Amino acid sequence: MDILLLIIGLLLLAASLIFTLRQWLPSAITAFAALVALHFSTFICLPVSTFVFWGTASLIALAIVGLSPKGEPGGTSVGNLYLSAGALAGLFVGIAVDARVMILCAIAGTFFGLLAFARTPKGCWIKFPSSNFIHYFCAKGMNIIVTVAMAGIAIEGFIKNLGR
């Protein structure tokens, strides 16, 4: 049963990272379900407070995605690719430096991913100090940050479990 839950958890985790590329898919809820499955597989041991926090964060991210306007100017969603790539790069830098700073590094990576997207022709409508930049970062970045942070928690849990 542990192996089945491990496989389900890893598949859900991979799916949630893929879902970050499309904003209308519930990537944060999928990542939370992966975290729960991995916890019950006994490969990762997390306290109840962690589940309460990330469950609440997932619901807030889902609400933000549901309330945000659909579509971007120009009809493209390529910004999610930049934000997701930046968040993953920040997460891996954070894990390499210290697991306690991985969430901050994921936030910084998402910020720099948005800066990179704002420099492209499709993202030129986002100027750095403008309200468009902040709104886009909150509406698109929150879901990605929560999803990537939960993936980082799972990776860090595996690393700790391998050390035992």
SEDOLO-264490 format. One line per field, with one value per residue (C-alpha): x, y, z. Coordinates in Angstrom, 1 decimal, always signed. Layout:
<pts>
east	c(X;...)
north	c(Y;...)
up	c(Z;...)
</pts>
This chain:
<pts>
east	c(+0.0;+2.9;+4.3;+0.9;+0.5;+4.0;+3.3;+0.0;+1.7;+4.5;+2.1;+0.0;+3.1;+4.3;+0.8;+0.6;+3.9;+2.6;-0.7;+1.2;+1.6;-2.1;-3.7;-7.2;-6.1;-6.1;-2.4;-2.3;-5.1;-3.4;-0.1;-1.8;-3.4;+0.1;+1.4;-1.3;-0.7;+3.0;+2.5;+0.2;+2.8;+5.2;+7.9;+7.3;+6.3;+4.7;+3.1;-0.6;+0.1;+1.8;-1.3;-3.5;-1.3;-0.8;-4.4;-5.5;-2.9;-4.2;-7.8;-6.7;-4.7;-7.8;-10.0;-7.6;-7.4;-11.2;-11.6;-8.9;-10.0;-9.6;-7.0;-4.2;-3.9;-2.9;-4.6;-1.4;-0.6;+3.1;+3.6;+2.9;+5.8;+8.2;+6.7;+6.8;+10.4;+11.5;+9.8;+11.3;+14.8;+14.4;+13.2;+16.2;+18.5;+16.8;+17.1;+20.8;+21.5;+19.3;+15.8;+14.6;+14.9;+13.5;+10.0;+11.6;+13.8;+10.7;+9.0;+12.1;+12.3;+8.7;+9.4;+12.4;+10.4;+7.8;+10.5;+11.8;+8.3;+7.7;+10.8;+9.2;+7.0;+3.9;+4.6;+5.4;+2.0;+3.5;+5.7;+7.7;+6.5;+2.9;-0.3;-0.4;+2.8;+1.6;-1.9;-0.3;+2.2;-0.5;-3.1;-0.8;+2.2;+0.3;-0.9;+2.5;+4.4;+2.1;+2.4;+6.1;+6.6;+4.6;+6.7;+9.8;+8.5;+8.0;+11.5;+13.0;+11.0;+12.5;+16.0;+15.5;+14.0;+17.0;+19.3;+17.7)
north	c(+0.0;+2.3;+1.9;+2.6;+5.8;+6.8;+6.3;+8.2;+11.0;+11.3;+11.3;+14.0;+16.0;+15.8;+16.7;+19.7;+21.0;+20.6;+22.2;+25.4;+26.0;+26.4;+28.7;+27.3;+23.9;+23.5;+22.9;+23.9;+21.5;+18.8;+19.5;+19.4;+16.0;+14.8;+15.9;+14.1;+10.9;+11.0;+11.6;+8.6;+6.5;+6.9;+8.3;+11.8;+12.6;+16.1;+17.7;+18.5;+22.2;+21.9;+20.3;+23.0;+25.8;+24.4;+23.3;+26.9;+28.3;+25.9;+27.1;+30.7;+30.2;+28.4;+31.3;+33.8;+31.8;+31.6;+35.3;+36.5;+37.6;+35.0;+35.6;+38.0;+40.9;+39.4;+36.0;+34.3;+32.4;+32.2;+34.2;+31.1;+29.4;+32.2;+32.3;+28.5;+28.2;+31.0;+29.5;+26.0;+27.6;+29.5;+26.4;+24.3;+27.2;+27.3;+23.6;+23.7;+26.6;+25.6;+24.0;+26.7;+29.4;+27.4;+29.1;+32.6;+31.5;+30.3;+33.6;+35.4;+33.1;+33.8;+37.6;+37.3;+35.1;+37.8;+40.4;+38.3;+37.9;+41.7;+42.1;+40.0;+41.5;+39.6;+40.8;+44.4;+45.5;+44.7;+47.5;+46.8;+49.4;+49.5;+48.1;+45.6;+44.0;+43.6;+42.3;+39.8;+38.7;+38.1;+36.6;+34.2;+33.9;+32.9;+29.6;+28.8;+29.7;+27.5;+24.6;+24.8;+25.3;+22.1;+20.3;+21.5;+20.3;+16.9;+16.9;+18.0;+15.3;+12.7;+14.0;+13.9;+10.4;+9.2;+10.5;+8.2)
up	c(+0.0;+0.7;-2.8;-4.4;-2.3;-3.3;-7.0;-6.7;-4.8;-7.3;-10.2;-8.6;-7.8;-11.4;-12.7;-10.4;-11.7;-15.3;-14.3;-13.3;-17.0;-17.5;-15.0;-15.2;-13.8;-10.0;-9.5;-5.9;-4.9;-6.9;-5.1;-1.7;-2.6;-3.6;-0.2;+1.6;-0.4;+0.2;+3.9;+4.2;+2.2;+5.2;+2.9;+4.2;+7.8;+8.2;+11.2;+11.2;+11.2;+7.9;+6.4;+7.8;+6.5;+3.0;+2.7;+3.5;+1.1;-1.6;-1.1;-1.1;-4.4;-5.9;-4.9;-6.4;-9.7;-9.7;-9.2;-11.6;-15.0;-17.7;-20.4;-20.8;-23.3;-26.6;-25.7;-24.6;-21.4;-22.0;-18.8;-16.8;-18.4;-17.3;-13.8;-13.4;-14.7;-12.4;-9.4;-10.1;-10.6;-7.3;-5.5;-6.6;-5.6;-2.3;-1.7;-2.7;-0.3;+2.7;+2.8;+5.1;+2.5;-0.4;-0.3;-0.3;-3.3;-5.1;-4.5;-5.8;-8.8;-9.7;-9.4;-11.7;-14.1;-14.3;-14.9;-17.7;-19.2;-19.0;-21.2;-24.0;-26.8;-25.4;-21.9;-22.7;-21.3;-17.8;-16.7;-13.5;-11.0;-12.4;-10.9;-13.8;-12.6;-9.0;-10.1;-12.5;-9.9;-7.3;-9.7;-11.5;-9.2;-6.0;-7.4;-8.9;-5.6;-3.5;-5.9;-6.3;-2.5;-1.8;-4.4;-2.6;+0.8;-0.8;-2.3;+1.0;+2.8;+0.6;+1.2;+4.9;+4.7;+2.6;+5.4;+7.9)
</pts>
